């Protein structure tokens, strides 16, 4: 969406225990593709451009930083 390939997107990843890479990657663009790429092409771009292993996602989004413990207080975002 941010790169301008589509205006709206749903990305689903499915994993199996003990397998680092996702078993499947699904992209739904709701018909909002921009330019010549369709949803299958965008799926292939994501497979090439992003490391979708769980550890790599956690590292790229800094999910193991202590700041997330504060925002997730009482299992709800936004509480102090």
Backbone torsions as a table, in degrees:
resi	resn	phi	psi	omega
1	UNK	NA	-48.1	-178.2
2	UNK	-64.8	-31.9	-179.0
3	UNK	-78.7	-8.4	177.9
4	UNK	89.4	9.8	178.9
5	UNK	-72.2	-28.1	176.6
6	UNK	-157.5	166.9	179.7
7	UNK	-92.6	-23.4	-178.5
8	UNK	-146.9	141.4	-179.0
9	UNK	-150.6	145.6	170.4
10	UNK	-119.3	125.9	179.4
11	UNK	-119.3	124.6	178.9
12	UNK	-119.8	131.6	175.6
13	UNK	-118.0	140.1	174.5
14	UNK	-124.9	140.8	-175.6
15	UNK	-126.3	160.0	171.8
16	UNK	-120.4	147.4	179.5
17	UNK	-60.7	130.2	178.0
18	UNK	86.5	-1.2	179.0
19	UNK	-115.2	120.5	-173.3
20	UNK	-71.4	-44.5	-177.4
21	UNK	-83.8	150.0	-179.3
22	UNK	-64.9	145.0	176.4
23	UNK	-73.0	-34.2	178.0
24	UNK	-146.1	154.4	176.8
25	UNK	-134.5	122.2	-178.0
26	UNK	-122.8	133.6	177.6
27	UNK	-125.4	126.1	174.6
28	UNK	-116.6	122.8	-177.8
29	UNK	-107.0	0.2	177.8
30	UNK	55.9	29.7	178.8
31	UNK	74.0	16.7	-176.5
32	UNK	-100.8	22.7	-179.9
33	UNK	-60.4	144.3	177.7
34	UNK	-114.1	129.6	179.2
35	UNK	86.8	-150.5	-171.7
36	UNK	-94.7	-7.4	-177.8
37	UNK	-84.2	135.5	173.7
38	UNK	-100.4	-176.9	-175.3
39	UNK	-61.3	-37.4	178.3
40	UNK	-65.3	-39.8	177.2
41	UNK	-64.7	-41.2	178.5
42	UNK	-64.5	-38.3	175.3
43	UNK	-58.8	-44.8	178.7
44	UNK	-64.7	-36.8	176.6
45	UNK	-62.4	-43.7	179.6
46	UNK	-63.4	-42.1	179.2
47	UNK	-60.2	-36.7	-178.2
48	UNK	-81.8	-41.9	-170.1
49	UNK	-83.3	-25.2	-173.3
50	UNK	-119.4	141.0	172.7
51	UNK	-88.4	106.5	-172.4
52	UNK	-95.8	16.0	174.3
53	UNK	-70.3	144.1	-176.6
54	UNK	-54.2	-43.1	179.6
55	UNK	-64.9	-37.6	178.9
56	UNK	-69.0	-38.5	176.6
57	UNK	-64.2	-44.9	179.0
58	UNK	-60.9	-38.9	-180.0
59	UNK	-71.2	-44.5	-176.8
60	UNK	-68.7	-29.2	177.7
61	UNK	-95.4	3.6	-179.9
62	UNK	53.9	45.0	-176.7
63	UNK	-73.9	-13.7	179.9
64	UNK	-98.5	11.2	176.3
65	UNK	-74.9	144.6	-179.0
66	UNK	-60.8	-20.9	-177.3
67	UNK	-61.8	-24.1	-178.8
68	UNK	-75.5	-23.8	176.6
69	UNK	-66.9	-36.0	179.2
70	UNK	-70.1	-42.1	-177.2
71	UNK	-74.8	-19.3	-179.6
72	UNK	-101.0	24.6	179.7
73	UNK	-59.9	134.2	179.3
74	UNK	60.0	29.5	178.1
75	UNK	60.2	29.3	-178.9
76	UNK	-147.8	130.7	177.8
77	UNK	-73.2	146.0	173.7
78	UNK	97.1	-4.9	177.8
79	UNK	-89.4	155.2	179.7
80	UNK	-93.0	NA	NA
